[in-house]
Amino acid sequence: MLKSFRYLLFPFAFLYGLIVWFRNWLFDKNILKSSDFHFPIICIGNLAVGGTGKTPMVEYLVEMLQGKFKTATLSRGYKRKTKGFAIADEKTTAIDIGDEPMQFHQKFPYITVAVGEERLVAIPQILHLKPDTEVIILDDAFQHRAVRAGLNILLTDYKNLYTRDLMMPSGDLRDIKSSSKRAHIIIATKCKPDLSETEKDAIIQEIRPLPEQKIFFTTIEYGQPYQLYNKQQANISASTGVLLVCGIANPKPLMEYLTNQVHTYDMLRFPDHHIFKIDDLTEIKDQFKKLTAANNIILTTEKDAVRLEKFKDQLAGFPFYVLPIRHRFLFNEAANFEKTIINTIKSFQTKREEAC
């Protein structure tokens, strides 16, 4: 029924796709200008709306570059209550900069975490205020062509490859499929851990990358759940009763993970980037009290956790845990990926040294 309804929206999808194509054509013909900073800028994005793993990919890069380059992240700061450019400090909250940048700031306090709707304006401000910055990671900026990144990383969900998708509102694409040609790296994310070489080759054939494009495959790995208010870790077993609280775009992989880990679980699902209120807290507590297992916990994502931190005191008496997530590269390609990133950054540094 839902599929049929989406096809009814195809005329709107065609019109939207035409508008997006025309905008891209203006950039391709240099009628609309893209700026090049001659500086290592890595852009992470996708063609579709929803979760393809952009946030954990930013974190993967930050961890990978740790100790090698002074790194900054730049996000739009979706659903924050402020406007304009800002750099996170010790007083910053998720309301100030958004949930994903706040997550970066909490996990990696040694890097520069900045937000700004206009990346063309924000990048020079980062370089002015943090002149020792050696690389900037743009979060969710593939479709924002005012800045020409030195390296574009395009993510696509293994279960919903952009090659099989339709433009919004018939599908999930917010950019046309041919935009994938601007990517230097394409990563099929959320693959099953045992993806075969045959399946890998079939996806590569379907995507049909350009000769200079590299394709990688990652799967999701969940870490040890830790308590929201004191970081104490916990184990999940078949006897654990779980109330899953999440406000993310695509909770299906998390739901599949819990299905394999516990006998049953309940879920309270909220909209993506949901700002939790006291009424939500009451609903969470009431729902948790209905669990009947001997060992019950409340589980949420890291992105949701930064929006729930304001209720730490009220949640102190509840077993409220956060489940971390990360990418793992398949087919022993992590080293190849890292080499590509490092070489890109070093090539910019070499060019700047030669110019001086």
C-alpha positions as CSV (number, residue, x, y, z in Angstrom):
1,M,0.0,0.0,0.0
2,L,2.8,2.4,1.0
3,K,4.7,1.5,-2.2
4,S,1.7,2.2,-4.4
5,F,1.2,5.6,-2.6
6,R,4.8,6.5,-3.3
7,Y,4.3,5.8,-7.0
8,L,1.3,8.2,-7.0
9,L,3.8,10.9,-5.9
10,F,6.0,10.3,-8.8
11,P,5.0,13.5,-10.7
12,F,6.2,15.5,-7.6
13,A,9.4,13.5,-7.5
14,F,10.0,14.2,-11.2
15,L,9.5,17.9,-10.6
16,Y,11.8,17.9,-7.6
17,G,14.4,15.9,-9.4
18,L,14.3,18.4,-12.3
19,I,14.9,21.3,-9.9
20,V,17.9,19.5,-8.3
21,W,19.3,18.6,-11.7
22,F,19.1,22.2,-12.9
23,R,20.8,23.4,-9.7
24,N,23.6,20.9,-10.2
25,W,23.9,21.9,-13.9
26,L,24.4,25.5,-12.9
27,F,27.3,24.4,-10.6
28,D,28.7,22.1,-13.3
29,K,28.7,25.0,-15.8
30,N,30.2,27.3,-13.2
31,I,27.2,29.7,-13.4
32,L,26.9,29.1,-9.7
33,K,30.3,29.2,-8.1
34,S,32.0,26.6,-5.9
35,S,34.9,27.8,-3.7
36,D,38.1,25.9,-3.3
37,F,40.1,26.6,-0.2
38,H,43.3,24.7,-1.2
39,F,43.2,23.1,2.2
40,P,42.4,19.5,3.3
41,I,38.6,19.4,3.5
42,I,36.9,16.0,3.7
43,C,33.2,16.0,3.0
44,I,30.9,13.2,4.3
45,G,27.4,12.9,2.9
46,N,24.8,10.9,1.0
47,L,22.2,11.2,-1.7
48,A,19.3,10.1,0.5
49,V,17.6,11.4,3.5
50,G,17.9,9.3,6.7
51,G,20.6,7.3,8.3
52,T,23.4,6.0,6.2
53,G,26.0,6.2,9.1
54,K,27.4,9.7,8.6
55,T,27.9,10.5,12.3
56,P,29.8,7.3,13.1
57,M,31.9,7.9,9.9
58,V,32.9,11.3,11.1
59,E,33.8,9.7,14.4
60,Y,35.8,7.0,12.6
61,L,37.8,9.6,10.7
62,V,38.4,11.7,13.9
63,E,39.7,8.6,15.7
64,M,41.8,7.6,12.7
65,L,43.4,11.1,12.5
66,Q,44.0,11.3,16.2
67,G,47.6,12.1,17.0
68,K,48.4,12.7,13.3
69,F,46.6,15.9,12.3
70,K,44.8,18.7,14.2
71,T,41.2,18.1,13.2
72,A,38.1,20.2,13.1
73,T,34.5,19.1,12.3
74,L,31.9,21.5,10.8
75,S,28.2,20.7,10.9
76,R,25.1,22.6,10.2
77,G,23.8,22.1,13.7
78,Y,20.4,20.7,12.8
79,K,17.6,21.6,15.2
80,R,19.7,23.8,17.4
81,K,18.1,26.8,19.0
82,T,20.9,29.2,17.9
83,K,22.0,30.6,14.5
84,G,25.3,31.5,12.9
85,F,28.8,30.3,13.5
86,A,29.9,28.8,16.8
87,I,32.7,26.7,18.3
88,A,31.9,24.3,21.1
89,D,33.4,25.0,24.5
90,E,32.9,23.7,28.1
91,K,29.5,25.5,28.4
92,T,28.0,24.3,25.2
93,T,24.9,22.1,25.2
94,A,23.0,20.2,22.4
95,I,20.5,23.1,22.3
96,D,23.4,25.4,21.3
97,I,25.0,23.3,18.5
98,G,22.7,20.3,17.8
99,D,22.9,16.7,18.9
100,E,25.5,15.3,16.5
101,P,28.1,18.1,17.0
102,M,27.5,17.8,20.8
103,Q,28.2,14.1,20.5
104,F,31.5,14.9,18.7
105,H,32.4,17.5,21.4
106,Q,31.8,15.1,24.3
107,K,33.6,12.1,22.7
108,F,36.5,14.1,21.3
109,P,37.1,17.2,23.5
110,Y,40.6,17.7,22.0
111,I,39.3,18.6,18.5
112,T,37.5,21.7,17.2
113,V,33.8,21.2,16.9
114,A,32.1,24.0,14.9
115,V,28.6,24.7,13.5
116,G,27.5,27.1,10.9
117,E,24.7,27.0,8.3
118,E,26.9,28.7,5.7
119,R,30.0,26.5,5.3
120,L,31.5,29.0,2.9
121,V,31.6,31.5,5.8
122,A,32.3,29.1,8.6
123,I,35.5,27.5,7.1
124,P,37.5,30.8,7.1
125,Q,36.3,31.5,10.6
126,I,37.6,28.1,11.8
127,L,41.0,28.8,10.1
128,H,41.1,32.3,11.7
129,L,40.2,31.2,15.2
130,K,42.0,27.9,15.1
131,P,45.0,28.6,12.9
132,D,46.7,25.3,13.8
133,T,43.9,23.3,12.2
134,E,45.2,20.8,9.6
135,V,42.1,19.2,8.3
136,I,38.3,20.0,8.4
137,I,35.6,17.3,8.2
138,L,32.3,18.5,6.8
139,D,29.4,16.6,8.2
140,D,26.5,16.0,5.8
141,A,27.6,18.5,3.2
142,F,27.8,16.5,-0.1
143,Q,24.8,18.3,-1.6
144,H,26.0,21.7,-0.5
145,R,28.2,22.6,-3.5
146,A,29.2,26.2,-2.5
147,V,32.4,24.5,-1.1
148,R,34.5,22.2,-3.2
149,A,35.9,19.6,-0.9
150,G,39.3,18.0,-1.5
151,L,37.8,14.6,-0.8
152,N,34.1,13.6,-1.1
153,I,33.0,10.5,0.7
154,L,29.5,9.3,-0.3
155,L,27.7,6.8,1.9
156,T,24.9,4.6,0.7
157,D,22.9,2.1,2.7
158,Y,23.5,-1.5,1.6
159,K,19.8,-2.3,2.0
160,N,18.7,0.8,0.0
161,L,21.5,1.6,-2.4
162,Y,21.0,5.0,-4.2
163,T,21.0,3.1,-7.5
164,R,17.6,1.5,-6.5
165,D,16.0,4.5,-5.0
166,L,13.7,7.3,-6.3
167,M,13.6,11.0,-5.8
168,M,11.6,12.4,-2.9
169,P,8.7,12.1,-2.1
170,S,8.4,8.8,-4.1
171,G,11.7,7.7,-2.6
172,D,14.4,8.9,-0.3
173,L,16.8,10.6,-2.7
174,R,17.4,14.3,-2.1
175,D,20.0,14.5,-4.9
176,I,20.1,13.0,-8.3
177,K,21.9,9.7,-8.8
178,S,24.5,11.2,-11.3
179,S,25.8,13.4,-8.4
180,S,27.6,10.2,-7.2
181,K,30.2,11.0,-9.9
182,R,31.5,13.8,-7.7
183,A,32.5,11.3,-5.0
184,H,36.1,10.2,-4.7
185,I,35.1,7.4,-2.3
186,I,31.8,5.5,-2.2
187,I,31.0,3.4,0.9
188,A,28.2,0.9,1.1
189,T,27.3,1.0,4.8
190,K,25.4,-1.3,7.1
191,C,26.3,-4.4,5.1
192,K,25.8,-7.8,6.7
193,P,29.1,-8.9,8.4
194,D,29.4,-12.0,6.2
195,L,29.0,-10.2,2.8
196,S,30.5,-12.4,0.2
197,E,33.0,-11.5,-2.6
198,T,30.3,-12.3,-5.1
199,E,27.8,-9.9,-3.5
200,K,30.5,-7.3,-3.2
201,D,31.3,-7.6,-7.0
202,A,27.5,-7.4,-7.8
203,I,27.2,-4.1,-5.9
204,I,30.2,-2.7,-7.6
205,Q,28.8,-3.7,-11.0
206,E,25.5,-2.0,-10.0
207,I,27.1,1.2,-8.9
208,R,29.5,1.3,-11.9
209,P,32.1,3.5,-10.4
210,L,34.3,5.8,-12.4
211,P,37.9,4.5,-12.9
212,E,39.2,7.0,-10.3
213,Q,36.5,6.2,-7.7
214,K,37.2,3.8,-4.8
215,I,34.4,1.6,-3.3
216,F,34.5,0.3,0.3
217,F,32.1,-1.8,2.4
218,T,31.4,-1.4,6.1
219,T,29.2,-3.1,8.6
220,I,27.9,-1.9,11.9
221,E,29.5,-2.8,15.2
222,Y,27.8,-2.1,18.5
223,G,30.0,-1.5,21.6
224,Q,29.4,-2.2,25.2
225,P,26.4,-0.2,26.6
226,Y,27.4,2.3,29.3
227,Q,25.3,4.2,31.8
228,L,24.1,7.6,30.9
229,Y,25.1,9.3,34.1
230,N,28.3,7.4,35.3
231,K,29.6,5.5,32.3
232,Q,29.4,2.2,34.1
233,Q,29.1,-0.6,31.5
234,A,26.5,-3.4,31.3
235,N,26.0,-6.6,29.4
236,I,22.9,-7.5,27.4
237,S,21.8,-11.1,27.4
238,A,18.8,-13.1,26.4
239,S,17.3,-12.6,29.9
240,T,17.6,-8.8,29.7
241,G,14.4,-6.8,29.4
242,V,15.0,-3.7,27.1
243,L,13.1,-0.6,26.6
244,L,14.6,1.0,23.5
245,V,14.3,4.8,23.4
246,C,15.3,6.3,20.1
247,G,14.8,9.3,17.9
248,I,17.0,8.4,14.8
249,A,16.1,8.3,11.1
250,N,16.7,4.6,10.6
251,P,16.4,2.4,13.7
252,K,16.1,-0.9,11.8
253,P,19.7,-2.1,12.2
254,L,19.5,-1.4,16.0
255,M,16.2,-3.3,16.1
256,E,17.8,-6.2,14.3
257,Y,20.7,-6.2,16.7
258,L,18.4,-6.3,19.7
259,T,16.3,-9.1,18.2
260,N,19.5,-11.2,18.1
261,Q,20.6,-10.2,21.6
262,V,17.5,-10.4,23.7
263,H,14.3,-12.4,23.8
264,T,11.9,-9.5,23.5
265,Y,12.2,-5.7,23.7
266,D,9.8,-2.7,23.8
267,M,10.4,0.5,21.9
268,L,9.5,4.1,22.2
269,R,10.2,5.7,18.9
270,F,10.5,9.5,18.5
271,P,11.1,11.6,15.4
272,D,14.7,12.1,14.2
273,H,16.6,14.8,16.2
274,H,13.6,14.9,18.7
275,I,14.0,17.4,21.5
276,F,13.0,15.4,24.6
277,K,10.6,17.1,27.0
278,I,9.5,16.3,30.6
279,D,6.3,14.6,29.2
280,D,8.6,12.2,27.2
281,L,10.5,11.4,30.4
282,T,7.3,10.5,32.2
283,E,6.3,8.3,29.3
284,I,9.7,6.6,29.3
285,K,9.5,5.9,33.1
286,D,5.9,4.6,32.8
287,Q,6.8,2.3,29.9
288,F,9.8,1.0,31.7
289,K,7.8,0.0,34.8
290,K,5.7,-2.3,32.5
291,L,8.7,-4.5,31.7
292,T,8.5,-8.0,33.3
293,A,12.0,-9.4,32.9
294,A,14.1,-10.0,35.9
295,N,16.8,-7.7,34.6
296,N,15.5,-4.6,32.9
297,I,17.3,-1.7,31.3
298,I,16.5,1.4,29.2
299,L,18.7,1.6,26.1
300,T,19.2,4.6,23.8
301,T,21.6,5.7,21.1
302,E,24.5,8.1,21.6
303,K,22.8,10.7,19.5
304,D,19.7,10.6,21.7
305,A,21.8,10.5,24.8
306,V,23.1,14.0,24.3
307,R,19.5,15.3,24.2
308,L,18.6,13.3,27.3
309,E,21.5,14.5,29.4
310,K,19.5,17.4,30.8
311,F,17.4,14.8,32.6
312,K,20.4,13.1,34.2
313,D,19.2,13.9,37.8
314,Q,15.7,12.6,37.1
315,L,17.0,9.4,35.5
316,A,19.7,8.7,38.2
317,G,17.5,6.0,39.7
318,F,16.9,4.2,36.5
319,P,19.3,1.8,34.6
320,F,19.6,4.1,31.6
321,Y,22.2,2.9,29.1
322,V,23.8,4.2,25.9
323,L,24.7,1.9,23.1
324,P,27.8,3.1,21.1
325,I,28.1,2.3,17.4
326,R,31.0,2.3,14.9
327,H,31.9,1.3,11.3
328,R,34.0,-1.8,10.6
329,F,35.5,-2.1,7.1
330,L,35.0,-5.4,5.4
331,F,37.4,-7.4,3.2
332,N,40.5,-6.1,5.2
333,E,40.2,-2.7,3.5
334,A,40.5,-0.5,6.6
335,A,44.2,0.1,5.9
336,N,43.6,1.0,2.3
337,F,40.9,3.5,3.3
338,E,43.2,5.1,5.9
339,K,46.0,5.4,3.4
340,T,43.7,7.2,1.0
341,I,42.6,9.7,3.6
342,I,46.2,10.3,4.9
343,N,47.6,10.7,1.4
344,T,44.9,13.2,0.5
345,I,45.7,15.4,3.5
346,K,49.5,15.1,2.9
347,S,49.1,16.0,-0.7
348,F,47.5,19.3,0.2
349,Q,50.2,20.0,2.8
350,T,52.9,19.4,0.1
351,K,51.2,21.7,-2.3
352,R,51.0,24.5,0.3
353,E,54.7,24.0,1.2
354,E,55.7,24.2,-2.4
355,A,53.6,27.4,-2.9
356,C,55.4,29.0,0.0
